[in-house]
Amino acid sequence: MGKLILGGFQAGLSWRTILLKRDAFEGFIPARVAQYDATDIERLLGNLDIVRSRIKIRVAIKNDNEYLSM
């Protein structure tokens, strides 16, 4: 699942850029990211080490929730 989410962030950017930024999302472990709330979104938006797109962050959280509900 992490690769799918990374793919969403990659759109328009190099894979190297994205792979260097994945630690901000706790390695994209779905059970952790699915628990993110508004506070976590704001924290991520302030993190200069990642792609700061509110939409992409929300989609990552939504997708992890969907994945876990399967």
PQR file with spaces between the fields and no chain letter, atoms N, CA, C, O and H, PARSE charges and radii, in Angstrom:
ATOM       1  N    MET     1       0.822   -1.193    0.000 -0.4000 1.5000
ATOM       2  CA   MET     1       0.000    0.000    0.000 -0.0000 2.0000
ATOM       3  C    MET     1       0.864    1.254    0.000  0.5500 1.7000
ATOM       4  O    MET     1       0.517    2.247   -0.638 -0.5500 1.4000
ATOM       5  N    GLY     2       1.969    1.214    0.701 -0.4000 1.5000
ATOM       6  CA   GLY     2       2.846    2.372    0.758 -0.0000 2.0000
ATOM       7  C    GLY     2       3.302    2.830   -0.612  0.5500 1.7000
ATOM       8  O    GLY     2       3.413    4.030   -0.861 -0.5500 1.4000
ATOM       9  H    GLY     2       2.250    0.407    1.219  0.4000 1.0000
ATOM      10  N    LYS     3       3.571    1.881   -1.511 -0.4000 1.5000
ATOM      11  CA   LYS     3       4.022    2.242   -2.859 -0.0000 2.0000
ATOM      12  C    LYS     3       2.923    2.960   -3.628  0.5500 1.7000
ATOM      13  O    LYS     3       3.198    3.875   -4.404 -0.5500 1.4000
ATOM      14  H    LYS     3       3.482    0.906   -1.310  0.4000 1.0000
ATOM      15  N    LEU     4       1.684    2.547   -3.416 -0.4000 1.5000
ATOM      16  CA   LEU     4       0.566    3.205   -4.080 -0.0000 2.0000
ATOM      17  C    LEU     4       0.441    4.651   -3.612  0.5500 1.7000
ATOM      18  O    LEU     4       0.244    5.556   -4.424 -0.5500 1.4000
ATOM      19  H    LEU     4       1.460    1.804   -2.786  0.4000 1.0000
ATOM      20  N    ILE     5       0.554    4.867   -2.307 -0.4000 1.5000
ATOM      21  CA   ILE     5       0.457    6.224   -1.768 -0.0000 2.0000
ATOM      22  C    ILE     5       1.631    7.065   -2.253  0.5500 1.7000
ATOM      23  O    ILE     5       1.459    8.225   -2.627 -0.5500 1.4000
ATOM      24  H    ILE     5       0.713    4.133   -1.647  0.4000 1.0000
ATOM      25  N    LEU     6       2.818    6.479   -2.244 -0.4000 1.5000
ATOM      26  CA   LEU     6       3.987    7.204   -2.746 -0.0000 2.0000
ATOM      27  C    LEU     6       3.778    7.603   -4.199  0.5500 1.7000
ATOM      28  O    LEU     6       4.187    8.686   -4.616 -0.5500 1.4000
ATOM      29  H    LEU     6       2.958    5.537   -1.940  0.4000 1.0000
ATOM      30  N    GLY     7       3.141    6.725   -4.970 -0.4000 1.5000
ATOM      31  CA   GLY     7       2.870    7.033   -6.368 -0.0000 2.0000
ATOM      32  C    GLY     7       2.014    8.277   -6.517  0.5500 1.7000
ATOM      33  O    GLY     7       2.220    9.068   -7.437 -0.5500 1.4000
ATOM      34  H    GLY     7       2.809    5.845   -4.632  0.4000 1.0000
ATOM      35  N    GLY     8       1.045    8.457   -5.611 -0.4000 1.5000
ATOM      36  CA   GLY     8       0.198    9.654   -5.635 -0.0000 2.0000
ATOM      37  C    GLY     8       1.001   10.916   -5.366  0.5500 1.7000
ATOM      38  O    GLY     8       0.756   11.955   -5.978 -0.5500 1.4000
ATOM      39  H    GLY     8       0.878    7.815   -4.863  0.4000 1.0000
ATOM      40  N    PHE     9       1.945   10.827   -4.464 -0.4000 1.5000
ATOM      41  CA   PHE     9       2.788   11.976   -4.162 -0.0000 2.0000
ATOM      42  C    PHE     9       3.790   12.237   -5.280  0.5500 1.7000
ATOM      43  O    PHE     9       4.242   13.368   -5.460 -0.5500 1.4000
ATOM      44  H    PHE     9       2.144    9.983   -3.967  0.4000 1.0000
ATOM      45  N    GLN    10       4.132   11.206   -6.022 -0.4000 1.5000
ATOM      46  CA   GLN    10       5.164   11.308   -7.041 -0.0000 2.0000
ATOM      47  C    GLN    10       4.704   12.110   -8.255  0.5500 1.7000
ATOM      48  O    GLN    10       5.535   12.672   -8.968 -0.5500 1.4000
ATOM      49  H    GLN    10       3.765   10.287   -5.876  0.4000 1.0000
ATOM      50  N    ALA    11       3.420   12.172   -8.496 -0.4000 1.5000
ATOM      51  CA   ALA    11       2.904   12.820   -9.699 -0.0000 2.0000
ATOM      52  C    ALA    11       3.585   14.164   -9.940  0.5500 1.7000
ATOM      53  O    ALA    11       3.402   15.110   -9.174 -0.5500 1.4000
ATOM      54  H    ALA    11       2.745   11.715   -7.916  0.4000 1.0000
ATOM      55  N    GLY    12       4.353   14.234  -10.988 -0.4000 1.5000
ATOM      56  CA   GLY    12       5.033   15.461  -11.378 -0.0000 2.0000
ATOM      57  C    GLY    12       6.392   15.666  -10.734  0.5500 1.7000
ATOM      58  O    GLY    12       7.051   16.668  -11.009 -0.5500 1.4000
ATOM      59  H    GLY    12       4.501   13.465  -11.610  0.4000 1.0000
ATOM      60  N    LEU    13       6.827   14.751   -9.888 -0.4000 1.5000
ATOM      61  CA   LEU    13       8.112   14.888   -9.210 -0.0000 2.0000
ATOM      62  C    LEU    13       8.961   13.646   -9.468  0.5500 1.7000
ATOM      63  O    LEU    13       8.458   12.617   -9.920 -0.5500 1.4000
ATOM      64  H    LEU    13       6.291   13.936   -9.665  0.4000 1.0000
ATOM      65  N    SER    14      10.239   13.757   -9.179 -0.4000 1.5000
ATOM      66  CA   SER    14      11.110   12.597   -9.372 -0.0000 2.0000
ATOM      67  C    SER    14      10.912   11.602   -8.235  0.5500 1.7000
ATOM      68  O    SER    14      10.590   11.997   -7.114 -0.5500 1.4000
ATOM      69  H    SER    14      10.648   14.592   -8.812  0.4000 1.0000
ATOM      70  N    TRP    15      11.104   10.318   -8.515 -0.4000 1.5000
ATOM      71  CA   TRP    15      10.993    9.288   -7.481 -0.0000 2.0000
ATOM      72  C    TRP    15      12.031    9.516   -6.390  0.5500 1.7000
ATOM      73  O    TRP    15      11.757    9.254   -5.218 -0.5500 1.4000
ATOM      74  H    TRP    15      11.366    9.997   -9.425  0.4000 1.0000
ATOM      75  N    ARG    16      13.198    9.992   -6.747 -0.4000 1.5000
ATOM      76  CA   ARG    16      14.242   10.237   -5.741 -0.0000 2.0000
ATOM      77  C    ARG    16      13.742   11.244   -4.707  0.5500 1.7000
ATOM      78  O    ARG    16      13.930   11.053   -3.506 -0.5500 1.4000
ATOM      79  H    ARG    16      13.421   10.205   -7.698  0.4000 1.0000
ATOM      80  N    THR    17      13.113   12.301   -5.173 -0.4000 1.5000
ATOM      81  CA   THR    17      12.567   13.323   -4.287 -0.0000 2.0000
ATOM      82  C    THR    17      11.550   12.715   -3.327  0.5500 1.7000
ATOM      83  O    THR    17      11.587   12.990   -2.128 -0.5500 1.4000
ATOM      84  H    THR    17      12.961   12.455   -6.149  0.4000 1.0000
ATOM      85  N    ILE    18      10.658   11.903   -3.840 -0.4000 1.5000
ATOM      86  CA   ILE    18       9.600   11.307   -3.032 -0.0000 2.0000
ATOM      87  C    ILE    18      10.159   10.317   -2.014  0.5500 1.7000
ATOM      88  O    ILE    18       9.768   10.332   -0.847 -0.5500 1.4000
ATOM      89  H    ILE    18      10.629   11.679   -4.814  0.4000 1.0000
ATOM      90  N    LEU    19      11.061    9.470   -2.453 -0.4000 1.5000
ATOM      91  CA   LEU    19      11.600    8.444   -1.553 -0.0000 2.0000
ATOM      92  C    LEU    19      12.367    9.059   -0.389  0.5500 1.7000
ATOM      93  O    LEU    19      12.411    8.483    0.698 -0.5500 1.4000
ATOM      94  H    LEU    19      11.379    9.458   -3.401  0.4000 1.0000
ATOM      95  N    LEU    20      12.962   10.207   -0.606 -0.4000 1.5000
ATOM      96  CA   LEU    20      13.686   10.873    0.474 -0.0000 2.0000
ATOM      97  C    LEU    20      12.738   11.501    1.501  0.5500 1.7000
ATOM      98  O    LEU    20      13.172   11.866    2.594 -0.5500 1.4000
ATOM      99  H    LEU    20      12.926   10.675   -1.489  0.4000 1.0000
ATOM     100  N    LYS    21      11.478   11.629    1.170 -0.4000 1.5000
ATOM     101  CA   LYS    21      10.519   12.312    2.032 -0.0000 2.0000
ATOM     102  C    LYS    21       9.562   11.371    2.758  0.5500 1.7000
ATOM     103  O    LYS    21       8.753   11.842    3.557 -0.5500 1.4000
ATOM     104  H    LYS    21      11.126   11.332    0.283  0.4000 1.0000
ATOM     105  N    ARG    22       9.618   10.083    2.518 -0.4000 1.5000
ATOM     106  CA   ARG    22       8.615    9.160    3.048 -0.0000 2.0000
ATOM     107  C    ARG    22       8.641    8.982    4.560  0.5500 1.7000
ATOM     108  O    ARG    22       7.642    8.550    5.135 -0.5500 1.4000
ATOM     109  H    ARG    22      10.275    9.700    1.868  0.4000 1.0000
ATOM     110  N    ASP    23       9.743    9.299    5.219 -0.4000 1.5000
ATOM     111  CA   ASP    23       9.824    9.118    6.671 -0.0000 2.0000
ATOM     112  C    ASP    23       8.827    9.990    7.428  0.5500 1.7000
ATOM     113  O    ASP    23       8.418    9.633    8.533 -0.5500 1.4000
ATOM     114  H    ASP    23      10.555    9.650    4.752  0.4000 1.0000
ATOM     115  N    ALA    24       8.434   11.112    6.863 -0.4000 1.5000
ATOM     116  CA   ALA    24       7.465   11.991    7.531 -0.0000 2.0000
ATOM     117  C    ALA    24       6.137   11.285    7.753  0.5500 1.7000
ATOM     118  O    ALA    24       5.378   11.658    8.648 -0.5500 1.4000
ATOM     119  H    ALA    24       8.766   11.402    5.965  0.4000 1.0000
ATOM     120  N    PHE    25       5.851   10.271    6.951 -0.4000 1.5000
ATOM     121  CA   PHE    25       4.614    9.501    7.066 -0.0000 2.0000
ATOM     122  C    PHE    25       4.845    8.163    7.758  0.5500 1.7000
ATOM     123  O    PHE    25       4.150    7.185    7.480 -0.5500 1.4000
ATOM     124  H    PHE    25       6.467    9.967    6.224  0.4000 1.0000
ATOM     125  N    GLU    26       5.814    8.122    8.651 -0.4000 1.5000
ATOM     126  CA   GLU    26       6.095    6.921    9.432 -0.0000 2.0000
ATOM     127  C    GLU    26       6.252    5.696    8.531  0.5500 1.7000
ATOM     128  O    GLU    26       5.748    4.615    8.835 -0.5500 1.4000
ATOM     129  H    GLU    26       6.379    8.915    8.877  0.4000 1.0000
ATOM     130  N    GLY    27       6.957    5.887    7.425 -0.4000 1.5000
ATOM     131  CA   GLY    27       7.205    4.777    6.507 -0.0000 2.0000
ATOM     132  C    GLY    27       5.979    4.315    5.753  0.5500 1.7000
ATOM     133  O    GLY    27       5.983    3.239    5.155 -0.5500 1.4000
ATOM     134  H    GLY    27       7.366    6.765    7.178  0.4000 1.0000
ATOM     135  N    PHE    28       4.925    5.123    5.775 -0.4000 1.5000
ATOM     136  CA   PHE    28       3.659    4.794    5.101 -0.0000 2.0000
ATOM     137  C    PHE    28       3.060    3.491    5.613  0.5500 1.7000
ATOM     138  O    PHE    28       2.540    2.700    4.827 -0.5500 1.4000
ATOM     139  H    PHE    28       4.922    5.998    6.260  0.4000 1.0000
ATOM     140  N    ILE    29       3.127    3.262    6.911 -0.4000 1.5000
ATOM     141  CA   ILE    29       2.483    2.104    7.528 -0.0000 2.0000
ATOM     142  C    ILE    29       0.998    2.451    7.649  0.5500 1.7000
ATOM     143  O    ILE    29       0.636    3.352    8.406 -0.5500 1.4000
ATOM     144  H    ILE    29       3.550    3.905    7.550  0.4000 1.0000
ATOM     145  N    PRO    30       0.134    1.744    6.910 -0.5600 1.5000
ATOM     146  CA   PRO    30      -1.280    2.122    6.843  0.2800 2.0000
ATOM     147  C    PRO    30      -1.963    2.288    8.199  0.5500 1.7000
ATOM     148  O    PRO    30      -2.732    3.232    8.381 -0.5500 1.4000
ATOM     149  N    ALA    31      -1.706    1.409    9.139 -0.4000 1.5000
ATOM     150  CA   ALA    31      -2.370    1.486   10.443 -0.0000 2.0000
ATOM     151  C    ALA    31      -2.015    2.775   11.186  0.5500 1.7000
ATOM     152  O    ALA    31      -2.806    3.266   11.992 -0.5500 1.4000
ATOM     153  H    ALA    31      -1.081    0.642    8.992  0.4000 1.0000
ATOM     154  N    ARG    32      -0.856    3.310   10.923 -0.4000 1.5000
ATOM     155  CA   ARG    32      -0.453    4.572   11.565 -0.0000 2.0000
ATOM     156  C    ARG    32      -1.010    5.778   10.828  0.5500 1.7000
ATOM     157  O    ARG    32      -1.591    6.678   11.435 -0.5500 1.4000
ATOM     158  H    ARG    32      -0.214    2.912   10.269  0.4000 1.0000
ATOM     159  N    VAL    33      -0.828    5.788    9.513 -0.4000 1.5000
ATOM     160  CA   VAL    33      -1.269    6.938    8.718 -0.0000 2.0000
ATOM     161  C    VAL    33      -2.789    7.080    8.766  0.5500 1.7000
ATOM     162  O    VAL    33      -3.294    8.203    8.768 -0.5500 1.4000
ATOM     163  H    VAL    33      -0.356    5.057    9.020  0.4000 1.0000
ATOM     164  N    ALA    34      -3.527    5.978    8.806 -0.4000 1.5000
ATOM     165  CA   ALA    34      -4.986    6.023    8.846 -0.0000 2.0000
ATOM     166  C    ALA    34      -5.497    6.744   10.087  0.5500 1.7000
ATOM     167  O    ALA    34      -6.624    7.239   10.088 -0.5500 1.4000
ATOM     168  H    ALA    34      -3.117    5.066    8.804  0.4000 1.0000
ATOM     169  N    GLN    35      -4.703    6.812   11.126 -0.4000 1.5000
ATOM     170  CA   GLN    35      -5.098    7.469   12.373 -0.0000 2.0000
ATOM     171  C    GLN    35      -4.813    8.972   12.386  0.5500 1.7000
ATOM     172  O    GLN    35      -5.180    9.661   13.338 -0.5500 1.4000
ATOM     173  H    GLN    35      -3.787    6.411   11.125  0.4000 1.0000
ATOM     174  N    TYR    36      -4.172    9.477   11.355 -0.4000 1.5000
ATOM     175  CA   TYR    36      -3.840   10.902   11.318 -0.0000 2.0000
ATOM     176  C    TYR    36      -5.108   11.743   11.371  0.5500 1.7000
ATOM     177  O    TYR    36      -6.133   11.391   10.787 -0.5500 1.4000
ATOM     178  H    TYR    36      -3.873    8.917   10.582  0.4000 1.0000
ATOM     179  N    ASP    37      -5.016   12.857   12.084 -0.4000 1.5000
ATOM     180  CA   ASP    37      -6.145   13.777   12.204 -0.0000 2.0000
ATOM     181  C    ASP    37      -5.724   15.168   11.722  0.5500 1.7000
ATOM     182  O    ASP    37      -4.660   15.332   11.124 -0.5500 1.4000
ATOM     183  H    ASP    37      -4.184   13.143   12.559  0.4000 1.0000
ATOM     184  N    ALA    38      -6.568   16.163   11.988 -0.4000 1.5000
ATOM     185  CA   ALA    38      -6.299   17.532   11.524 -0.0000 2.0000
ATOM     186  C    ALA    38      -4.973   18.063   12.073  0.5500 1.7000
ATOM     187  O    ALA    38      -4.260   18.787   11.379 -0.5500 1.4000
ATOM     188  H    ALA    38      -7.432   16.030   12.474  0.4000 1.0000
ATOM     189  N    THR    39      -4.645   17.709   13.300 -0.4000 1.5000
ATOM     190  CA   THR    39      -3.377   18.141   13.894 -0.0000 2.0000
ATOM     191  C    THR    39      -2.198   17.573   13.124  0.5500 1.7000
ATOM     192  O    THR    39      -1.214   18.269   12.868 -0.5500 1.4000
ATOM     193  H    THR    39      -5.224   17.120   13.864  0.4000 1.0000
ATOM     194  N    ASP    40      -2.307   16.296   12.754 -0.4000 1.5000
ATOM     195  CA   ASP    40      -1.232   15.664   11.984 -0.0000 2.0000
ATOM     196  C    ASP    40      -1.098   16.303   10.604  0.5500 1.7000
ATOM     197  O    ASP    40       0.013   16.495   10.109 -0.5500 1.4000
ATOM     198  H    ASP    40      -3.106   15.731   12.962  0.4000 1.0000
ATOM     199  N    ILE    41      -2.230   16.630    9.986 -0.4000 1.5000
ATOM     200  CA   ILE    41      -2.193   17.272    8.672 -0.0000 2.0000
ATOM     201  C    ILE    41      -1.464   18.608    8.772  0.5500 1.7000
ATOM     202  O    ILE    41      -0.615   18.915    7.936 -0.5500 1.4000
ATOM     203  H    ILE    41      -3.132   16.474   10.388  0.4000 1.0000
ATOM     204  N    GLU    42      -1.786   19.392    9.775 -0.4000 1.5000
ATOM     205  CA   GLU    42      -1.121   20.689    9.952 -0.0000 2.0000
ATOM     206  C    GLU    42       0.375   20.506   10.216  0.5500 1.7000
ATOM     207  O    GLU    42       1.198   21.265    9.704 -0.5500 1.4000
ATOM     208  H    GLU    42      -2.476   19.143   10.454  0.4000 1.0000
ATOM     209  N    ARG    43       0.721   19.497   11.013 -0.4000 1.5000
ATOM     210  CA   ARG    43       2.140   19.201   11.278 -0.0000 2.0000
ATOM     211  C    ARG    43       2.862   18.875    9.975  0.5500 1.7000
ATOM     212  O    ARG    43       3.962   19.369    9.724 -0.5500 1.4000
ATOM     213  H    ARG    43       0.053   18.880   11.428  0.4000 1.0000
ATOM     214  N    LEU    44       2.241   18.048    9.157 -0.4000 1.5000
ATOM     215  CA   LEU    44       2.858   17.674    7.884 -0.0000 2.0000
ATOM     216  C    LEU    44       2.972   18.865    6.941  0.5500 1.7000
ATOM     217  O    LEU    44       3.961   18.993    6.219 -0.5500 1.4000
ATOM     218  H    LEU    44       1.348   17.647    9.361  0.4000 1.0000
ATOM     219  N    LEU    45       1.971   19.732    6.943 -0.4000 1.5000
ATOM     220  CA   LEU    45       2.024   20.916    6.077 -0.0000 2.0000
ATOM     221  C    LEU    45       3.146   21.861    6.478  0.5500 1.7000
ATOM     222  O    LEU    45       3.615   22.649    5.657 -0.5500 1.4000
ATOM     223  H    LEU    45       1.168   19.627    7.529  0.4000 1.0000
ATOM     224  N    GLY    46       3.577   21.794    7.717 -0.4000 1.5000
ATOM     225  CA   GLY    46       4.686   22.612    8.182 -0.0000 2.0000
ATOM     226  C    GLY    46       6.040   21.956    8.038  0.5500 1.7000
ATOM     227  O    GLY    46       7.060   22.569    8.352 -0.5500 1.4000
ATOM     228  H    GLY    46       3.196   21.154    8.384  0.4000 1.0000
ATOM     229  N    ASN    47       6.071   20.724    7.570 -0.4000 1.5000
ATOM     230  CA   ASN    47       7.312   19.970    7.431 -0.0000 2.0000
ATOM     231  C    ASN    47       7.954   20.296    6.076  0.5500 1.7000
ATOM     232  O    ASN    47       7.438   19.908    5.028 -0.5500 1.4000
ATOM     233  H    ASN    47       5.242   20.226    7.315  0.4000 1.0000
ATOM     234  N    LEU    48       9.060   20.998    6.109 -0.4000 1.5000
ATOM     235  CA   LEU    48       9.725   21.397    4.862 -0.0000 2.0000
ATOM     236  C    LEU    48      10.389   20.239    4.140  0.5500 1.7000
ATOM     237  O    LEU    48      10.842   20.394    3.006 -0.5500 1.4000
ATOM     238  H    LEU    48       9.479   21.314    6.960  0.4000 1.0000
ATOM     239  N    ASP    49      10.452   19.081    4.783 -0.4000 1.5000
ATOM     240  CA   ASP    49      11.111   17.923    4.179 -0.0000 2.0000
ATOM     241  C    ASP    49      10.184   17.078    3.315  0.5500 1.7000
ATOM     242  O    ASP    49      10.623   16.083    2.738 -0.5500 1.4000
ATOM     243  H    ASP    49      10.084   18.956    5.704  0.4000 1.0000
ATOM     244  N    ILE    50       8.913   17.453    3.213 -0.4000 1.5000
ATOM     245  CA   ILE    50       7.990   16.646    2.419 -0.0000 2.0000
ATOM     246  C    ILE    50       7.284   17.510    1.377  0.5500 1.7000
ATOM     247  O    ILE    50       7.410   18.734    1.369 -0.5500 1.4000
ATOM     248  H    ILE    50       8.556   18.261    3.681  0.4000 1.0000
ATOM     249  N    VAL    51       6.535   16.838    0.498 -0.4000 1.5000
ATOM     250  CA   VAL    51       5.673   17.523   -0.457 -0.0000 2.0000
ATOM     251  C    VAL    51       4.471   18.009    0.345  0.5500 1.7000
ATOM     252  O    VAL    51       3.709   17.196    0.868 -0.5500 1.4000
ATOM     253  H    VAL    51       6.432   15.843    0.505  0.4000 1.0000
ATOM     254  N    ARG    52       4.295   19.306    0.446 -0.4000 1.5000
ATOM     255  CA   ARG    52       3.254   19.878    1.296 -0.0000 2.0000
ATOM     256  C    ARG    52       2.010   20.204    0.477  0.5500 1.7000
ATOM     257  O    ARG    52       1.796   21.341    0.058 -0.5500 1.4000
ATOM     258  H    ARG    52       4.914   19.966    0.021  0.4000 1.0000
ATOM     259  N    SER    53       1.216   19.198    0.267 -0.4000 1.5000
ATOM     260  CA   SER    53      -0.046   19.353   -0.451 -0.0000 2.0000
ATOM     261  C    SER    53      -1.156   18.804    0.447  0.5500 1.7000
ATOM     262  O    SER    53      -1.213   17.605    0.719 -0.5500 1.4000
ATOM     263  H    SER    53       1.390   18.274    0.607  0.4000 1.0000
ATOM     264  N    ARG    54      -2.024   19.687    0.898 -0.4000 1.5000
ATOM     265  CA   ARG    54      -3.121   19.264    1.778 -0.0000 2.0000
ATOM     266  C    ARG    54      -3.943   18.155    1.108  0.5500 1.7000
ATOM     267  O    ARG    54      -4.331   17.186    1.761 -0.5500 1.4000
ATOM     268  H    ARG    54      -1.978   20.661    0.677  0.4000 1.0000
ATOM     269  N    ILE    55      -4.199   18.301   -0.162 -0.4000 1.5000
ATOM     270  CA   ILE    55      -5.000   17.307   -0.879 -0.0000 2.0000
ATOM     271  C    ILE    55      -4.294   15.956   -0.892  0.5500 1.7000
ATOM     272  O    ILE    55      -4.922   14.934   -0.613 -0.5500 1.4000
ATOM     273  H    ILE    55      -3.883   19.088   -0.692  0.4000 1.0000
ATOM     274  N    LYS    56      -3.008   15.930   -1.209 -0.4000 1.5000
ATOM     275  CA   LYS    56      -2.277   14.666   -1.256 -0.0000 2.0000
ATOM     276  C    LYS    56      -2.185   14.019    0.123  0.5500 1.7000
ATOM     277  O    LYS    56      -2.245   12.795    0.239 -0.5500 1.4000
ATOM     278  H    LYS    56      -2.497   16.759   -1.436  0.4000 1.0000
ATOM     279  N    ILE    57      -2.041   14.827    1.159 -0.4000 1.5000
ATOM     280  CA   ILE    57      -1.984   14.291    2.520 -0.0000 2.0000
ATOM     281  C    ILE    57      -3.330   13.670    2.892  0.5500 1.7000
ATOM     282  O    ILE    57      -3.386   12.559    3.418 -0.5500 1.4000
ATOM     283  H    ILE    57      -1.992   15.821    1.065  0.4000 1.0000
ATOM     284  N    ARG    58      -4.406   14.393    2.615 -0.4000 1.5000
ATOM     285  CA   ARG    58      -5.744   13.855    2.923 -0.0000 2.0000
ATOM     286  C    ARG    58      -6.031   12.570    2.141  0.5500 1.7000
ATOM     287  O    ARG    58      -6.607   11.626    2.684 -0.5500 1.4000
ATOM     288  H    ARG    58      -4.360   15.296    2.188  0.4000 1.0000
ATOM     289  N    VAL    59      -5.638   12.536    0.897 -0.4000 1.5000
ATOM     290  CA   VAL    59      -5.851   11.341    0.081 -0.0000 2.0000
ATOM     291  C    VAL    59      -5.049   10.163    0.641  0.5500 1.7000
ATOM     292  O    VAL    59      -5.541    9.035    0.659 -0.5500 1.4000
ATOM     293  H    VAL    59      -5.170   13.302    0.457  0.4000 1.0000
ATOM     294  N    ALA    60      -3.838   10.413    1.092 -0.4000 1.5000
ATOM     295  CA   ALA    60      -3.026    9.348    1.682 -0.0000 2.0000
ATOM     296  C    ALA    60      -3.731    8.757    2.906  0.5500 1.7000
ATOM     297  O    ALA    60      -3.769    7.538    3.074 -0.5500 1.4000
ATOM     298  H    ALA    60      -3.439   11.329    1.078  0.4000 1.0000
ATOM     299  N    ILE    61      -4.281    9.611    3.748 -0.4000 1.5000
ATOM     300  CA   ILE    61      -4.993    9.150    4.941 -0.0000 2.0000
ATOM     301  C    ILE    61      -6.250    8.383    4.547  0.5500 1.7000
ATOM     302  O    ILE    61      -6.518    7.307    5.082 -0.5500 1.4000
ATOM     303  H    ILE    61      -4.251   10.601    3.611  0.4000 1.0000
ATOM     304  N    LYS    62      -7.014    8.932    3.615 -0.4000 1.5000
ATOM     305  CA   LYS    62      -8.243    8.285    3.148 -0.0000 2.0000
ATOM     306  C    LYS    62      -7.941    6.922    2.539  0.5500 1.7000
ATOM     307  O    LYS    62      -8.629    5.942    2.825 -0.5500 1.4000
ATOM     308  H    LYS    62      -6.796    9.806    3.180  0.4000 1.0000
ATOM     309  N    ASN    63      -6.916    6.861    1.702 -0.4000 1.5000
ATOM     310  CA   ASN    63      -6.582    5.601    1.054 -0.0000 2.0000
ATOM     311  C    ASN    63      -6.152    4.536    2.072  0.5500 1.7000
ATOM     312  O    ASN    63      -6.491    3.362    1.923 -0.5500 1.4000
ATOM     313  H    ASN    63      -6.358    7.657    1.469  0.4000 1.0000
ATOM     314  N    ASP    64      -5.420    4.939    3.087 -0.4000 1.5000
ATOM     315  CA   ASP    64      -5.019    3.970    4.108 -0.0000 2.0000
ATOM     316  C    ASP    64      -6.226    3.476    4.889  0.5500 1.7000
ATOM     317  O    ASP    64      -6.291    2.298    5.240 -0.5500 1.4000
ATOM     318  H    ASP    64      -5.145    5.892    3.208  0.4000 1.0000
ATOM     319  N    ASN    65      -7.179    4.351    5.164 -0.4000 1.5000
ATOM     320  CA   ASN    65      -8.420    3.915    5.816 -0.0000 2.0000
ATOM     321  C    ASN    65      -9.194    2.936    4.957  0.5500 1.7000
ATOM     322  O    ASN    65      -9.708    1.932    5.451 -0.5500 1.4000
ATOM     323  H    ASN    65      -7.126    5.308    4.878  0.4000 1.0000
ATOM     324  N    GLU    66      -9.274    3.230    3.673 -0.4000 1.5000
ATOM     325  CA   GLU    66      -9.959    2.329    2.738 -0.0000 2.0000
ATOM     326  C    GLU    66      -9.256    0.978    2.676  0.5500 1.7000
ATOM     327  O    GLU    66      -9.905   -0.067    2.700 -0.5500 1.4000
ATOM     328  H    GLU    66      -8.856    4.045    3.271  0.4000 1.0000
ATOM     329  N    TYR    67      -7.958    1.001    2.597 -0.4000 1.5000
ATOM     330  CA   TYR    67      -7.164   -0.236    2.551 -0.0000 2.0000
ATOM     331  C    TYR    67      -7.421   -1.085    3.789  0.5500 1.7000
ATOM     332  O    TYR    67      -7.610   -2.297    3.681 -0.5500 1.4000
ATOM     333  H    TYR    67      -7.430    1.850    2.578  0.4000 1.0000
ATOM     334  N    LEU    68      -7.430   -0.466    4.952 -0.4000 1.5000
ATOM     335  CA   LEU    68      -7.618   -1.213    6.194 -0.0000 2.0000
ATOM     336  C    LEU    68      -9.040   -1.740    6.355  0.5500 1.7000
ATOM     337  O    LEU    68      -9.263   -2.699    7.094 -0.5500 1.4000
ATOM     338  H    LEU    68      -7.277    0.519    5.040  0.4000 1.0000
ATOM     339  N    SER    69      -9.997   -1.132    5.677 -0.4000 1.5000
ATOM     340  CA   SER    69     -11.391   -1.594    5.786 -0.0000 2.0000
ATOM     341  C    SER    69     -11.702   -2.767    4.859  0.5500 1.7000
ATOM     342  O    SER    69     -12.801   -3.319    4.905 -0.5500 1.4000
ATOM     343  H    SER    69      -9.816   -0.353    5.076  0.4000 1.0000
ATOM     344  N    MET    70     -10.752   -3.145    4.029 -0.4000 1.5000
ATOM     345  CA   MET    70     -10.978   -4.249    3.069 -0.0000 2.0000
ATOM     346  C    MET    70     -10.929   -5.585    3.771  0.5500 1.7000
ATOM     347  O    MET    70     -11.096   -6.624    3.133 -0.5500 1.4000
ATOM     348  H    MET    70      -9.859   -2.697    3.991  0.4000 1.0000
